[in-house]
Amino acid sequence: MDIDLLTRGCVDLISRAELEKKLNSGKKLRIKLGADPTSADLHLGHSVVLTKLRAFQDMGHTAVLVIGDFTAAVGDPSGRDSTRPMLSSEQIKQNAKTYTDQAFKVLDPSKTEIHFNSEWLNPFFTTKEILGTLSKVTLSQVLERDDFKKRMKAGNPISVLEVMYSLFQGQDSVALKADVELGGTDQIFNLLVGRQLQKNNGQEPQVVMTVPLLVGTDGVKKMSKSYSNYIGINDAPKDIFGKVMSISDELMMQYYELLTAEDLAAVKAMHPMTAKKNLARILTARFHGAEAGQRELENFEQVFSKKELPTDLPAIKAEGQTYVGIILAANFAKSKNEARRLIMQGGVKLNGEKILEEGPVKFEGEAVLQVGKKNFIKLIK
């Protein structure tokens, strides 16, 4: 693989010369990625760095996925303006169980090592080695972090454990003898500490590569479940396809750059709608298989290009219900007020005709209710 494609979309690369040297050495490199299991689900934002890790695997290198069961109990302060709540060991274990299953939708399991950093960090705290490590990193260096400076300026607390977090992550690189470490741009300080600790331990320092934080479907904020602008790796094929089709053309190009190996010049030469459908198919196929990706593409074209309905519409018993009740039951809205607003704005249709009242549903035999542009459900008696 061309090094330019391997580093496409990267923000920090420290350094390109070191990476080229390592790649040309003929050695099977150890490419490290750490993930603290602070939640149960991953989304496309997480898959940006997983996609980069898979690119190294495709070149024959080993992916070293570190599940931070130890560091999750501390809480990574990177990019945060407040202390992250500490998780119980039970919560961490439950979240960690889902991580590998989701990660392997992107990664090749046969070329992946899985490690839990409690393997070396628990013993690390019972030896004098931690004292030697702490003596080589100054408090002023740690407090130079942008996130810490912002919190101190705002008068928000910083725990001693948070101050030590970068040392824990850096020790992961020492324990695993990482050749390259990947992370988001908010991880740059932690990754550089890993380089320094490796030097202190007589190891060749790891190359550091960071990728941007993926913008969510709203086109404004970073992708996050808390902002409801995310596309989940475990989302249904229809939802992944539909959410990708909802993003802007500008954001589509960022997704192509960070989440695929497609020729960007060729993509730009496509009609925007064609390019977006292709991206939606690629991403749906990545997490649910090629057949699912093609099926969702055909369903989308039936509905929007040929003005036909999908052949596999879910059904709901609607007799005696109101339109608001059905919309909520089908999960097409989060509240009664949202459902009413959709109706009043003309976003709800029964057999193609706009519904402008929230009263009882009336139809003969069977009917199709459309909510917004993408949601359809069959109504039966």
N, C-alpha and C positions, 0 to 999 in steps of 0.2 A: 504494500500500500504506500502511496506517495506520502511523504511526511507533511506536505501542505494539506492533504486531505485529513491526515491524522490530527493535525493541530487546528483544523478549520473551526472557527467560532471561539477559539480560546482567547481569554482576556490576558492572563498571565502565563508566561512560559519561562521558567528559570532553571536551566537556560536551553535555548535551541541547540547550541553547540554541544552541550552535555548530552542532550537527547539524541542527537545524530551520532555521537560517539557510542552511546550505549546500543543504539539500534544497529550500528555497523559492526559491533563487537562479535556478533554471531551467538551471543549468550541469550538464553531464554530469560527474559526479564520478568521481574515480579512487580505487577502493577497494583498498587494498593488503593482501596476505596473504603472509607469508614462510614458507617451509618448507625446512628443511635436510634434504637427502637422506641421513639417517643410517642408514636401513634401506630395504629394497626394497618393503615393503608398508605400505599405509595401512589403518586400521580405523575403526569408527564414531566413535571418539573424535576422530580427525582430521576426520571429516565434519561434526562440530558446527559448526566455524568455516567449513567449505566451504558448509554449508547457509545460514549467515548471509550469506556472500558471494554465493550464488546469489539470495538475496532482494533484494540491491541490484541485481543484474543484471536481475531481473524488473521493476525500477522504471526500467530504461533506462540504468543506470550501467555503467561499465567496471570489470571485475575485473582487477587487476594482480597476477598470481601470480609471486612472486619465488622462484626456485630458488636456495637459498643454497649454491652450489658453493664459494664462497670461505669463507663462515662455517662450513660443515660441516667444513672442515679445522681450524677452531679449536675448535669444540664449544661449544654454548650451555650456560652454567652454570645457567640458570634452573631452580629447583626441585631441583637436584642436591646431594648431600652429598659428592661426590667429583668429580675431574676426569674429563671424558668422554674416552675414548680417541680419539686423532686418526685420521682415516681417510685412506687413500691416495687420490690423484687418480683412480685406476682404480676404486676402490670407489664413490667419489662419482659418477662418470660412469655406472656401471652402475645405481646406485640412482635417479639422476635420470631415466633413461630410462623407468622405470615410473611415476613420479609423475604426469606429465601424463595418461597413459592412465587412471589411476585417478581423478584429480581431475575429468576430463571426464565421469565417470559422474554427477557432481553439477552441475558448472558447464556453462554454455553456451559452447562454443568460439568462437562468432562474436562474443562480447562479452568475450573474455578476451585480455589481453596476457601473454605469457610472457617473463620476463627472468631472466638469470643474473647474480647480483650481482658476479661477477668482472669484468663489463663495466666497472664504474666503480670497484670497490675495488682492483683491480690497479693502474690508473693513479694512484689516490688516494695510494698509497704512494710514488710517485715524484715527488710535488709537495710544495710547502711548505704546501699546504692542510691536510694532516694535523696539522701543528704548530699551526696556528691553531685547529683543532678541539679538539686535546688541551688547549690552554691555557684553554678555556672550560668544561671539566668537571673538578671537583676529585676527588682520590682519596677524600676523606671522603664525598662524595656516592655514589660507586660502592660503597664498602665499607659503606654503610648498608643495602645489599640484605639481605633476610632470609636468603637462601641463603648469602651470603658470611659473615654474622655467625655463623650456625650452624656453618659449616665452620671458622671461626677459633676458635670456642669449643671445638670438638672436636679442634682441633689438626691438621685436614686441610689440605693445601696448596691454594693458589689461584695459578694461573699468571698472568703478566702479560697473556698473550693473552686469558684469560678476563675479566680486568678490562676489556679493550678491546672485548669482544664487543658490548656495548650501543652503543658508538660506531659499530661497523660496521653494525649493524642500523639505527641512527638515520640513518646516511649513506645507506642505501637509500631512506629516505623523502625525503631532500633530492634525491637523483638523480632520483627518479620523480615528484616534486612531488605526493605523496599527499595526498588530501583527508581520507581516513579510513583508519585502520589497525586491523585485527582481530587478535585473538590470544587465547590461553588466559589464565587468571588469573595463571599463573606468568610471563607475559610483560609484566606491567604496567610494570615498571621500564624495560625496553627500549623500549616504546612511548612512554613519557613522554620518554625521551632523544630520540627522534625528533622530538617536538614542539619540544623546546628547540633542537635543531640547526636545524630549519626557521626558527624565530624568529631565530636567529643569522645565518642566510643571507637574511633579509629575506622569507621566505615566510610565507604564512598557515599557522598551525600545524594539523596534522592532528587530527581528532577521534579519540579512542582508545576502542575498544570491546573489552571482554573477555568471554569466555564461560567457564562452568565446565568443569573437567576431567571428562569423562564417567566415571561409575562403571561398572566392568566387570560382567559377568554374575554374578559372585559377590556383588554387592551391597555390597561392602566397599571394595576397593581401586580406584584409578583404572584405566581400561581400558588394558591393556598386554600385549604378546605375552609378556613375561617373567613375567607372572602367570598366563598361560593363561586369561584371563578376557575375551578379546577376540572381536569379530565382525569379520572381515576384509572389506574392500570387495570383494576378489577371491574370497571364499568361495563355494562352490557354493550355488545357490538353496535347496536342501534344508537346508544347514547354517545359512544366515542365518535362514531361517524357524524352524528348530528351536531355535536359540540364543535368538532373541527370545522364543519361547514358554516358555523355561526361566526367564526373569527374574521377579522378584517383582512384585506388583501396584503396590507403591510405586515401584519403579524404573521400571516401565512409564510412569508419569506423567511422570517426568523425561525419558525418551526422547521422549515425545510433545511435551513443551515445547521441547526442544532440537533435535530432528531433524525436526519436521513443522510445518506451519502449521494443523493441525487445531484446531477449536474445543474448547478444554479443558473448558468446561462441558458440551458435548455428549458428550465422551469420558467424563467422570465419571458421566454419566447412563446410560451403557451398562452391561450386565453385564460384569464384569471379563474373562471369557473371550472375549466378543465383541470387546471393546476390544483385547485382546491379539492376537487373530487378525487384526484389522484393521491393527494396527501392524506385525505380521510381514509381512502382505501388502504394505503400503506400502513398507517398507524393502527387501524382496526385489525388488519392482518397480523401485525406484529404481536398483538396481545391475544388474538382469538383464532389465528390461522388464516391462510390465504382464501379458503372457501368462504369464511365469514366476511372477509373484506370485500370480496366480489359480490356476495349476496346483498350486502348493505348498499353497495354502489348501484346495483340493479334496482333495488327497492327505491332508492332515492330518485333515480332517473324515471322510474315509473310514476312517482308522485309529482315530481317537479318538472320533468321534461316532457313526459307524455300525458301528464294530468290524469294518471291512473292511480289506483289505490294499491298499497302493499297486499300481497296474498296471504300474509300471516298475521292479520290484525288480531290483537287480544279482544276478548268479548267481556261485556259486563251486563248484568241484569239491571235494567233501567226503569222498569215499570214502577210507577209511584214515587220516583225520585225527582229531585230538582236538578237543573243544570249545574248549579253550584255544588251540590252533593256529589254528582258524577265526576266533575272536574277534580274535586278533592280526593275522591276514591281512586281515581286513576293516577294520582300524584302529578297532575299537570299544573297544580298551583299549591303553594304552601299554606294559604289561609283563605278564609271566606272572602275577605276584602280583596285579595289578589284575584280570586276567581270572578268576583263581581266586576272588577276593573277590566278584566279581559273581555267579559261580555259587553260592557258598555262601550269599549273601544272597538267593537266589531271583530274581535279576535277569535270568536267561537262560531262555528258553522255546523248545521245539521243537514246532511246530504247536500252540502254546497251552499246552503242558504244561511245568511247571517242570523244569529239569535241575539235579540236585543233586550231580552228580559230573563230574569232568573227563575221564573216560575216552573211548574211541573213539566217534565219532558213528555212530548206527544209525538208518536210516530206509529206507522203501521208495519207489522212484520219485523223487519230488521232495519237499522239505520246506521250511518257512520257519523260520529261526532269528531270534528276537527278543532283543536285548540292551538292557536298560533300557527306557525308554518310547518312544524315537524311532528306534532302529536296527533295521532289518530286512534280511535277506539271504536269497536263495533258495539252497538246497543241492541240488546235482545230483550224480549218480553220475559 
